[in-house]
Amino acid sequence: MAPAPRFPPPETWSHGGTAQMSGPGAAAPAPAHPVTPGGYGAPGARGYAAGPAPARWSSGDAAGSTARGHADQAVQHQIRQAVVHRVQYANALHASHYWDLRRTTPVGPHALIFLYASLDPRSTNPRQPYHEIKAASRLFRDGSEVRDLPALLAELCEIAEGYLAGGGVFDPVTQMTQAGEPMPAGARYVGVSVSTLLGSGDAVGTEPAGVGGTGIPGRNLVVMSDDNVLVVERSARAHEQVVVNSTAPHFPGAGVEYRSWLPLTPEQQVHPAWRWLQHLNQLVMTGQERKLALAGSAVGRRRR
């Protein structure tokens, strides 16, 4: 049986009411593992505390059919666009917290973000539904045990596996985060992201030359529930375009493009954090599938 989860309880700091956290202990660093679109580079076999493969996000029951293919692609692309906007904002907020708390209770260079999509109630065109993205996140108190991103993600995966052991449920909103937006009833998990502040290598080095947190550039690694991955680069200069590298195709709209969308580069594909982030994504989806199955069983029992 897998060990009991060792995740520390959420701890609220006094600064501005911002919820922060202590980081879990580090695991052994993972070797570089190339990203493969349509699959995942999780360690070991698929048999980790797993049941049936969880369903991916779809815009309706007919997802993937020839008739709905174009519409589904448009929905998926709109969700990816909204995810990019959301993680860009989260990374900037991460930088702001880093700067504001650097002399009192400093936060680490990495933060965790779970992403959920729901139909925007203001969307009026059923042929072009617009989905908004809600996020639940966790910052980590700075320390040597949270600066190694692959090691940090490996530990988080071990914790998630502990929740799933013995047929249990893993729900990151309640079990791995301590700050989040209200989730509409219809919100569905669409991906997980790591926000990293950049300085020297993958960690923030000297204090930024800019004013406050705006002088800290950042990057988000994103694994979507459809197995596509994104790298979102945010410059320290607000007037510069955000650059997105993705395994998913980009479909230009009729409006002005204010982001650069490019294919994932070979260098980005072998980032050592991918294998663990993809594994965590799969664990979340397994947990979501079990949560839905348990809810369905409870409804069936009440009806009987």
C-alpha positions in Angstrom: 0.0 0.0 0.0 1.3 3.4 -0.8 2.4 5.7 2.1 -0.1 8.1 3.5 0.1 11.6 2.0 2.7 13.8 3.7 1.4 17.1 2.3 1.6 19.8 5.0 -1.7 21.5 5.9 -2.3 24.9 4.3 -0.8 27.8 6.3 -2.1 31.3 5.8 0.4 34.1 6.2 -0.4 37.5 7.5 0.8 39.5 4.6 -2.2 40.8 2.7 -4.1 37.6 3.5 -2.2 35.7 0.9 -2.2 32.0 1.5 1.2 30.5 1.2 2.7 27.1 2.1 5.7 25.1 3.2 7.2 22.9 0.5 7.3 19.2 0.6 10.6 17.4 0.8 12.5 16.9 -2.4 12.7 13.6 -4.3 15.6 12.5 -6.5 15.8 14.7 -9.6 14.2 13.2 -12.7 16.2 12.7 -15.9 15.4 14.7 -19.0 12.4 13.1 -20.8 11.2 14.3 -24.2 7.6 15.4 -24.6 5.5 13.3 -26.9 2.2 14.9 -28.1 -0.8 12.7 -27.6 0.9 10.8 -24.8 2.8 11.4 -21.7 6.2 10.6 -20.3 5.2 9.5 -16.8 7.6 7.4 -14.9 7.0 3.7 -14.9 3.9 2.0 -16.4 0.3 3.3 -16.5 -0.5 1.0 -13.6 0.1 3.6 -10.8 -3.0 3.5 -8.6 -5.0 3.7 -11.7 -8.5 2.7 -12.9 -9.8 3.3 -16.4 -8.3 6.2 -18.3 -10.3 9.3 -17.5 -12.2 11.1 -20.2 -10.6 14.2 -21.8 -12.3 17.5 -22.1 -14.8 17.8 -24.9 -17.2 20.4 -26.0 -20.1 17.9 -26.1 -21.0 14.2 -26.4 -20.2 14.3 -30.1 -16.6 15.4 -29.6 -14.3 13.9 -32.2 -17.0 13.2 -34.8 -16.5 14.4 -38.4 -19.5 16.7 -38.1 -18.4 18.4 -35.0 -14.6 18.2 -35.6 -14.2 21.8 -36.7 -16.4 23.2 -33.9 -14.5 21.1 -31.3 -11.2 22.3 -32.6 -12.4 25.9 -32.2 -13.5 25.2 -28.6 -10.3 23.6 -27.7 -8.3 26.4 -29.2 -10.4 29.0 -27.4 -9.8 27.1 -24.1 -6.0 27.1 -24.8 -6.1 30.8 -25.5 -7.9 31.4 -22.2 -5.4 29.1 -20.4 -2.5 31.2 -21.8 -4.1 34.4 -20.6 -4.8 32.9 -17.1 -1.3 31.5 -16.5 0.3 34.7 -17.8 -1.7 36.6 -15.1 -0.8 33.9 -12.5 2.9 34.2 -13.3 2.8 38.0 -13.0 1.0 37.6 -9.6 3.6 35.1 -8.5 6.4 37.6 -9.3 4.5 40.3 -7.4 4.3 38.0 -4.3 7.9 37.1 -4.6 8.9 40.8 -4.6 6.5 41.9 -1.8 7.5 39.1 0.5 11.2 38.8 -0.2 12.4 40.3 3.1 9.8 38.7 5.4 8.4 35.4 4.3 9.9 34.8 0.9 8.2 32.5 -1.6 9.9 30.0 -3.9 10.6 30.4 -7.6 7.9 27.8 -8.5 4.2 27.8 -8.0 1.5 25.2 -8.9 -1.7 26.0 -10.8 -4.7 23.7 -11.6 -6.9 25.0 -14.4 -10.7 24.5 -14.9 -12.9 25.6 -17.7 -16.6 26.4 -17.6 -19.0 27.9 -20.1 -19.1 31.7 -19.6 -22.6 32.7 -18.7 -22.3 35.7 -20.9 -21.7 33.5 -24.0 -24.8 33.9 -26.2 -23.8 32.1 -29.4 -24.3 28.3 -29.0 -22.2 27.8 -32.2 -19.3 29.6 -30.7 -19.4 29.0 -26.9 -16.9 30.8 -24.9 -15.2 29.1 -21.9 -13.6 31.0 -19.0 -10.8 29.6 -17.0 -10.8 29.3 -13.2 -7.6 28.5 -11.3 -6.6 27.0 -7.9 -3.0 27.5 -6.9 -0.3 27.0 -4.4 2.8 29.0 -3.6 5.7 27.5 -1.7 7.8 29.0 1.0 11.3 29.5 -0.4 13.9 26.9 0.6 16.4 24.5 -1.0 13.7 21.7 -1.0 11.4 23.6 -3.4 13.9 25.1 -5.8 14.5 21.9 -7.8 11.4 21.8 -10.0 11.6 18.1 -11.1 12.2 17.0 -7.5 9.3 19.2 -6.3 6.9 17.8 -8.9 8.1 14.2 -8.2 7.1 14.7 -4.5 3.8 16.1 -5.4 3.1 13.1 -7.7 4.0 10.8 -4.8 1.5 12.7 -2.6 -1.3 12.4 -5.2 -0.6 8.7 -5.6 -1.0 8.4 -1.8 -4.5 9.9 -2.1 -5.4 7.5 -4.9 -4.1 4.4 -3.1 -6.7 1.8 -2.3 -9.3 3.4 -4.6 -9.2 6.8 -3.0 -9.9 10.1 -4.6 -7.5 12.9 -5.5 -9.0 16.4 -5.8 -6.2 19.0 -6.1 -8.6 21.9 -5.4 -9.2 20.6 -1.8 -6.1 18.5 -1.3 -3.2 20.3 -2.9 -4.0 24.0 -3.1 -5.0 26.7 -0.7 -6.0 29.6 -2.9 -8.5 29.5 -5.7 -11.4 31.2 -7.5 -15.0 30.0 -7.0 -15.6 27.0 -9.2 -19.0 26.9 -11.1 -20.8 23.6 -10.8 -20.0 22.8 -14.4 -16.3 23.5 -14.3 -14.1 20.7 -15.6 -10.4 20.1 -15.2 -8.4 21.1 -18.3 -4.8 21.2 -17.2 -2.0 21.9 -14.7 0.7 24.4 -14.9 3.9 25.4 -13.1 4.8 29.0 -12.8 8.5 29.7 -12.7 10.3 33.0 -12.0 13.4 33.4 -14.1 16.7 34.9 -13.1 19.8 32.7 -13.2 18.7 29.4 -14.8 15.3 28.3 -13.5 15.6 30.3 -10.3 15.4 33.9 -9.4 18.9 35.2 -8.8 19.7 38.9 -8.1 16.9 41.4 -7.5 15.4 42.6 -10.7 16.3 45.9 -12.2 12.7 46.9 -12.8 10.3 48.4 -10.3 8.9 45.8 -7.9 7.9 42.4 -9.3 7.5 43.8 -12.8 11.2 43.4 -13.3 11.0 39.6 -12.9 10.4 37.6 -16.1 8.7 34.2 -15.9 7.7 31.1 -17.7 4.8 28.7 -17.4 4.9 25.0 -18.3 1.4 23.8 -19.0 0.1 20.2 -19.6 -3.5 20.2 -20.9 -5.9 17.4 -20.2 -5.8 16.5 -24.0 -2.0 15.8 -23.6 -1.0 18.9 -25.5 1.7 21.0 -23.8 2.4 24.7 -23.8 5.3 26.9 -22.8 4.3 30.5 -22.1 7.2 33.0 -21.8 6.5 36.3 -20.1 9.0 39.1 -20.5 9.9 41.5 -17.7 8.8 44.2 -20.1 5.0 44.5 -20.2 5.0 46.0 -23.7 6.6 42.9 -25.3 4.5 40.0 -26.7 4.0 36.9 -24.7 5.5 34.0 -26.7 3.7 30.6 -26.7 5.3 27.4 -27.8 2.9 24.5 -28.2 2.4 21.0 -29.5 -1.2 22.0 -30.5 -1.9 23.7 -33.8 -2.7 27.4 -33.7 -5.8 28.8 -35.5 -5.5 32.5 -36.2 -8.7 34.5 -35.6 -10.0 37.4 -37.4 -8.7 39.9 -34.8 -5.2 41.2 -34.1 -2.9 38.5 -32.8 -1.1 39.8 -29.7 0.7 36.6 -28.8 3.4 34.7 -30.8 2.4 31.1 -31.3 5.2 28.7 -32.3 5.9 25.0 -32.2 7.6 23.5 -29.2 11.4 23.6 -29.7 13.6 20.5 -29.3 15.3 22.2 -26.3 11.9 22.8 -24.7 10.8 19.2 -25.3 13.5 17.7 -23.1 12.9 19.9 -20.0 13.3 17.5 -17.1 10.1 18.7 -15.4 7.8 17.5 -18.2 7.7 13.9 -17.2 6.5 14.8 -13.7 4.1 17.5 -14.7 2.5 15.1 -17.3 2.3 12.4 -14.6 0.6 14.8 -12.2 -1.9 15.7 -14.9 -2.8 12.0 -15.4 -3.2 11.6 -11.6 -5.6 14.5 -11.5 -7.7 13.0 -14.3 -7.7 9.7 -12.6 -8.9 11.4 -9.4 -11.6 13.3 -11.3 -12.9 10.1 -12.9 -13.1 8.4 -9.5 -14.9 11.5 -8.0 -17.5 11.3 -10.8 -17.9 7.6 -10.4 -18.4 7.9 -6.6 -20.9 10.7 -7.1 -22.9 8.6 -9.6 -22.9 5.6 -7.2 -24.2 7.8 -4.4 -27.1 9.0 -6.7 -27.9 5.4 -7.6 -28.1 4.4 -3.9 -30.4 7.3 -3.1 -32.7 6.4 -5.9 -33.0 2.8 -4.8 
